[in-house]
Amino acid sequence: MLLCLIFVSCNQNQGDAKQNDSETPQKVLTLGPNCSELFVALGLTEYIIGNTLDNHSRGALEEYRAAYETIPELNYGSATREAVLSSGADFIYGIDWEFGDEGLNIQELNDYGITVYVNSAATMDEIYQEISDLGEIFQVKDRAEALIADQKKRIKTVEEILSKAEPVKVLVYDSGGEGVFTCGGSNFETLLIELAGGKNIFDDILDKQWATVSYEEILEREPDVILIHDYDSPSLEDKIQAIKNDPALSKLDCVQEERFVSISLESVLPGIRMAYAVEQMSKGFHPELFP
């Protein structure tokens, strides 16, 4: 099979190299809870020698929890250069924000003999391709294909239920402050919101995945529901209270009616939770259709 020495994304590969069965990676770092959980779902937990970003995790899904909890922690937050280079890893599957100007240097990792596959899917086809690629690299192709088929079936079921529903306007609330840190139109989460019967009110921000927007802009766009990211700090409860206490956001009908939907941050990252996220969000966006 063909394996790219540096997988920048499923559509942006740099340099091809032959890989046979004996060259299957043996020591893997999974940088991001979504990446770790995908490896667990593929039955590849034993390959993982370290993971990162559990500060953005509320714990694995129940069916993967026991295996996930056996994974050694490389860094609780983002990966550090020193930890990665001294880990002995020969392969990294990591979310895109772990790399770049403020993160790990892919070329340096490659020079140290570490193959890098960046988790950067922006479409369903791209994340399915990532799963398929990993299945091929680690020789669990049948398992990968079964996972993809399950995701597609479950999402299709939700789409059928929502077929006649009008999309609700959704404000993604990651955190507050001088404005609201939210996701843009190129963010994978926006796609999941659409599949769940919603419309990201800031889907017209196309030049970046994450952005801080003003309270005035939010009031002008009048969201029907606020989707709140749940991770370590601030807590979900603290975020809801901050929204209710905010002089601007408290004016919104959805706040006064407490139309809040929560989702763990890892659930809206490309991995193995696409169907789970769509199922959970759709129930919050359209409770009348999911008694």
N, C-alpha and C positions, 0 to 999 in steps of 0.2 A: 504494500500500500504506500501511498505518498503521505509524508508528514512534513509540514512546514517547520523549519527551525524556529521561526517566530510567527506565531499566530496572532496577528494584530486584531483581527476580527474574522468572522467567517467569510467576509468578502474582501479583506485586505491582508493577504498573506505575503510574506516577504521571504523569498528563497526556498526552493524545494530540496528535500533530501530523502533518499530511500530509507525506509525503516522496516526491518523484518521482525519476526516474532521475538527473537532474542534481544531486540533493542527496546522492547516495551518498557516505558519508565517504571522505576521501582520505588523512588522516594519523591513523593508529591507534596507540594504546599498548595493548599486551597485558600486563596486570599479573599475572604468574604463568606458569610454564612450561607448565601445562596449557592456558592460554588461548592462548599463543603457538603451541603445537603444533597446536591445533585450527584456527587460522588457516592454518597451513602445509598441513594436510590438506585444507582447503577451497580451496587454491590462491590464498590471499590474502596471501602473504608480502610482496609488493611494497607493500602498504598500510601495513605496520608500520614506524613510525619509532623505536620503542623498546620494550624489555620490561624486566621486573623479576623478582626472586626466583629467579635462576639458582643462588643458594646452596641452593635446595631441588631442584635438578635433577641427575640423573646423565647428562644428555644425551638428546637426542631419540631416538625409535625410528629404526632404521636407514633406513627408507624416507623419513624426513623430515629426517635429520641434515644433509645438505648445505644444504638451504634454511634450516633453523633457524639454522645457524651464520652466515648472512648478516645476521641481524637485529641492529641496533644495540642496545647495552645502555644503558638509561636509568639504572637502578640495579641493582647486583649483588644487594642485598637488597631490602627493601621500598621502594616508591616514596616519594620526598620531595615535599612540596608544591611547593617551588621548582622542582624538575626538571620536574614535570608541567606547571605553569602556564607555564613558559618554553619548553616543547617545541614549541608550535605545533600540538598535536594538536586534532582536531575530534571524535574518538570514542575512548572507552576501553572495552575489554572486560577486566574485571579480577575476580579472585577476591575473595570477600566480605570476607576479613580485611584487605584493603588499604584498606577504607573504615570510617567510623564514628568513635567517640570518639578512638581512638588512631591513626587513619589519615586518609585524604583525606575532605574534606567534599563530598558529592555536590552539594549546592545551590550551593556556591561554584564547583565545576567547571561546573555548568550556567550560572551567571551569566557565566562566561568563554567561553561558547559551545561547551562540550565536552559532547557527548552521552555518557552513561554507561550501560553495560549491565553489571550485576553478575552474575558467575558464582556462583550460589548454589543450584544444583540439589540437591535432597535425594532425588529419586526418578529412576528411569530415564525416565519420561515427561517429567519436567522438563528433564533434560539433552538429551533428543531434541528437545524444544521449543526449547531454546537453539540447538542446531545448525540447526534449521529456520529460526528467526528470523534468524540470521546469514546463512544462505543467501539469504533473501529480501532482507535489508537490502543485501547486497553482490552481489545478482543472480547467485548461483551455486546456485540452488535445486536443480537436478538433481544437482549434486555433493553437496549436503547430504543429499538423500534417499538417494543411493547409500551414503554413509557410515553413515547410520542403519540401512539395510537390512543392511549388512555386520556392524555391531555386533550386531544382533538375531539374525542367523543363527549367528554364532559362539557367542554366549551360549547359545542354544538347544541347540547341539551339546553343550556342557558340561553343561547341565541334564539332557539325556538320559542322558549317561554316569553322572551322579550320582543318577539317579532313585531308586535303591534304597539309597543310602548314608546312614548315620546322620551327622548333622552333628557335627563335632569342635568342642570348646570352645577358643576362641581368645582369647589375651591379646594385644592390640595394644601393642607396646612402642615408643613414640616416643623416650623418653629416661628416664633415672633420676635419682635424687637423694634428696630427702626422701620420695619415693614414686615411682610410675611414671606418667608423663604418657601418657594413653591416649585413645582416642576413645569417645564416648558413642553412645547408640542413635540419635540424630538425625543423626549424621555419615554422609555419603555412603559412607564406607568400610564401615560396618556392613552396608549393603545389598550391597556387592560381596562381602563375606565370606560372606554368606548365599547369594548366587548361586554361590559357589565351594565350597559344601558345609561351611561353618563356622557357628559361632554366637559372636558377640562376647560374652564373659562379662560385660561391662559395658554390655550393650544396654539395661539398665534405667535408665541415666542419660539422661534425656530432656530435661532443662532446658538442657543445653549440649552443644556438639559435642565439646569437649575438656575433660578433667578430670584432676586428679592423684589417684590412688587409693593407698591404703596397702598395704604388703606383706602385712599381716594379711588384708586383704580378698582379695588375690590367692590366698593360701594356702587360704582358705576355699572359693574357687570352683574350684580345681584345674584349670587349663587343660590341654588335651591337647597344645597347640602354642603357640609364641610367634611372632607375626608382627612382625618388626622392620623399622622404617622405615630405609631407606638414603638418606642425603643427606650433605652435606659434612662436618659435624663434630658430635659424635664419629663416627668411622668405624664401619662395620658391624662390623669385627673388634673394635674397642674396646667396642662395645655388648655383643657376645656375651661377651667376657671379663668385663665388669662384671656381667653376669647370672650367669655361672658363679661369680664371686667373692662375690656377695652372700650374706650369711648366711641370708636368708629364701628368696630365689628358688632358691638352690642345692638346697633341700630338695625342690623339685618334681620329679616323675618325668620330666616333659617336658624339664627342664633336664639331668638326669642322663643321659637318653637322647639329648640334643642334638636335640630336635625343634624346630628353628628353621627358619622360613621368612622370607626377606627379600623386600622389595618397595620399589622406589624411591617416595619420598613422592609425587611428581607422578603416579604411576600409580594412586593411590587418590583423586585429586581429580577432580571432574567435568570431562570433556573429551572426548578421543578414544580414551582407553585403557581404557574399561570392559571390553571383551572381552579385551584383553591382560591386564588385572589378574585377571579371573576365570579365565582360562586358566592363568596363572602360579600363582595361589594354590591353585587346585584340585589342581594337580599336587603341591604341597607338603602340602596337607591330606590328600589321598587318593592317595598314590603308588602304591598297589596297583592302582588303576584306570587309571593312565596309565603303562604299561610303556615 
